[in-house]
Amino acid sequence: MKLPAAVIFDVDGTLADSERDGHRPAFNQAFAEAGLPYIWSVAEYGRRLATTGGFRRLRGFLVEQGHPDDEAEELARQLHKRKTTLFRAACEAGEVPSRAGAGRLIEQLGKAGVPVAVATTGRRNWVAPLLDRLFGLDRFVHVLTGDDVGEGEAKPDPAVYVQALHRLGTTPQDTVAVEDSRNGLDAAVAAELPCLVVVNDYTVDQELSAATLVTDAFGGPGTATVLAGAPDALDGGMITPATLGLVLAGRH
């Protein structure tokens, strides 16, 4: 089985279990500190994830709540800055966990000689400390973040994947993307990358038919289940480098 020349991972919801118990509480604390009456429940935050990028998510929400456009823009910037500070502190304190099995897969890819990169539209000031805390930043040959693309180029725009491919010196024909959501999948597909989607509680019901393989976990610990794609793609109930080789071979 031919392995990919490189694997590019998303972060939020993919490598890290960061949305529900990381970003969401930080947003809510920022609201409270600003004296605003807003609280995003688990379900409400799930709906808000349809908009990528925390600043864009906040701005749209504030406009919905009746704030004038100019006020919403400035308030969203202030809230997002504070939220990012709070979330980074949570990352550095070890309060944001990795998804089970993600570290094992990264280690296996390293042993197999497959370079691993990150392509996220999260900001570097929290992405880097989170990755360093969970896996060790030196595990990743390149970390591409929202700081490396334009403000209007958050996923599903493919810009961050295009940048990652350029840095890696690989092509969509020999590289695999790993995502957790429809927005991330659309970005990968727009960059012509085959994509493995490892869903979470927020994304399990999304339309993901463009993915080459969809599972509910990485496995190891625990057992992953194939939700769409080749039923024999897992190795002992786990996603392994060989699984990613099958994703590459079975690209749409």
N, C-alpha and C positions, 0 to 999 in steps of 0.2 A: 504494500500500500504506500503510495507516494504521499508524503506529508506536505503540508503547506510550507511555502517559503517564509511565511510570517503569519502571525495571528494578531488581529487588532481588536481589543476589547473596549466596550463602553464601560462606564464606571457606575453611575447612579442606577441602582436596581439590578445591575448585572454583576459586577464584581463586589459591590457593597450593598448591604441591606439598609440603604440610607434614606429612602424616601419617607416612609411612614413614621419612623422613630428617630429620624435625624433632621431632615429639612423641615418637616411639618412642625415639630415642637419649636424649632428656631423661628419659623415664621410667626407662630402664635406668641412667642415671647416678645418678638419685635413689635407686634401689634399692641400687646399689653403695655410695654414700656412707653409706647407713643400715645397711650391713652385712647386707643381705638377699640371699639366694641366687637371686633371681629375675632372669631375662633374658627379655624379650619378643622372640622372633624376628620376622621379617617376617610369616610366616604366622600366628603366634600373635597378633600385634598386629592383624592383619586380622580375626581372630575376635572380638577384644575390642571392635572398633569397632561391633559390634552394640549396645553400650551407649553412649549419647551422654553426653558430659560426662566430663572426666578424673577428677574426684573420684568420681563414681558408678562409673566403670569400675574405679578402684583399689579402692574399698570392696568391690565385688562379687568382685573377684579375690582380695582378702585373706581374705574369708570362705570362699571356695572352698579356700584353702590351709590352712584350719583355725584362723585367728585368731578369737577370740571377737568377737561383734558390737561391743561397746563398744571393744575394742582396735582392731578393724579401722577403726572410724569415726575414732578419733583418729590412728591411723597413716596412714590415707588422707589426712587433712587435712595432716599434716606433709609427707608425700611429695608431695602435689599442690602445696603451696606452693613446695617446693624445685624441683620439675619446672618450674613456671611461671617461676621465676627463670631457670633454665637455658635454657628455650625462648625467653624474651624476649631473653636475651643473644644467642642464635643469630639471632633475627630482626634485632636491631640491628646485628649483625656482617655481615648480608647472606648468611647461610648457608642461608636458606630461600628457594627460588626461586618465582617465579610460574609458573603453568601457561602454556605457550607459547600466544600469541595472546590471552591475557586482557587484557593492557594495550592491545593494538591495538583490541579490541572496546570497551573502556571509553572510549578516545580517540574512536572513531567515534561512540559514543553521545553524547558531549559535543558533538561538532561538529554532530550532528543535533538538538541541543537537548533530548535525553532525559535527565532526571535519573536519577542512579544512587545507590542506597542499598545498605547491607549489613544483613543479618539473620543473625546467628550466635549460638550460645549459648556460644561461647568468651568468655573474659574480656577486658575492655577493656584491661587492663594489658599484654597482648601483642598483641591484635588491632590496636590503634591504631598502635603502632610498626611492625608488619609491613606494614600497608596503606600507611603513610607511606613506608616504605623501598621498597616495590615499585612503587607507583603515584602517591604523593603523596596525603596525606589529604584535600586540598582537592578531589579529584576526586569525592568522595562527599558528597551533600547531607545524608545522615543515616547514622550508624553505630550500629546497635542490637546489643547484645551480651547475654551472660548476666547482666550487671549490671543490665539493664533489665527482667528478668523474674524470677519467683520461682524458688527452687532446684529445685522440682519441675516446672518448665515448660521443660525442655530439649526440643529436637526429639526425637520427632515431635509434641510439643505445638505448636500453631500460635501460641502467645502472642507470640513475637518477630516473626512476620509481621504479626499484628494490630497490634502497636505500630508497625511500620514503615509500614503503610498509613495509620495515624492521623497519623504525623508527616509523611508525604508529602502527605496530603490527597487521595489517589487511592483507587480502588476495585479490587476483584478483577477487575472487568470491563474495566479499562483498564491493568492492570499485569501484568508477567511476572516470575516467579521463575526463578532459575538455580541449580541444585543439582548434586550429584554422587552422591547416595546415596538409598537407600530411606527412611531416617529423614527426611532433608531433604525429599524428595518428599512423604512423608506429611504433614509439617508444612505445606507449601505447599498441598496439596490440601485439607487441613482448613481452611485459610484461604480456600478457594475460588479460589485463584490457578492460572492455567495455568502449566505448569512445563516448562522445558527442562532435561534432565539431561545433563551432560557427564561421562561415567563416567571412572573411573581404574582402575588395576590391582586395587584393593581392591573396587570396586563393580560391575565389568563384568558379573558373573554374578548380580546381585541382580534381584529381580522388580520391574520398573519400568513395568508396563503402564499405570499411571495417568498417566504423563508424556505430554504432547502431542508431544514430540520427544525422542529420545535420540541422542546422538552420542558418539564416542570421543575428541573433541578440539575445541578452538576453531578450529584451523587458522590458517595465516598467522603464523608459518612452519609449513610442513607442511600436509598436507591432512586435513581431518576426514572421517569417514565416518558416514552416517546408519545407526543400528542399529535404530531404530523410529520410525515417523512418516513424514511426507511425504518421499519420496526426493529431491525437487527443492528442499528447503528451504534448502540451502546455496548460497552465492554464490561461485563459483570455488573450491569446497572449503573455504570459511570460513563461520563463523557471523558474521553482520553484523547491523546494526540491522534490515535487511529480513527476516532470518531470524526475529528476535524479533517482528516484525509478523505473520509467518505463524503463529508460535506463538500469538499473541493471537487471530488469526482462526480458528485451528483448535482452540481450547480444547475440552476434553472437555465 
